[in-house]
Amino acid sequence: MSDHAFRLLERHQKLDARLRLLQLLKRPDPLELVRLKKLKLAIKDRLARVGRKPVYKS
């Protein structure tokens, strides 16, 4: 796994943890929930693109 993919995966996991904690609150901020979910999805899409790229080694 490349460093870039690893950093994206790590960020995705941190966002997931933040989302879970936020959802445990009695009245979570709905805008923050939407923002975090969109960010998490964007990172997931970037991870998918990184996984499809052919790796060229010289």
Residue pairs with C-beta under 8 A, 6 or more apart in sequence:
1 9
2 50
2 55
4 50
5 47
5 50
5 51
8 43
8 46
8 47
8 50
9 47
11 43
12 40
12 43
12 44
12 47
15 36
15 39
15 40
15 43
16 40
18 36
19 33
19 36
19 37
19 40
22 28
22 29
22 32
22 33
22 36
23 33
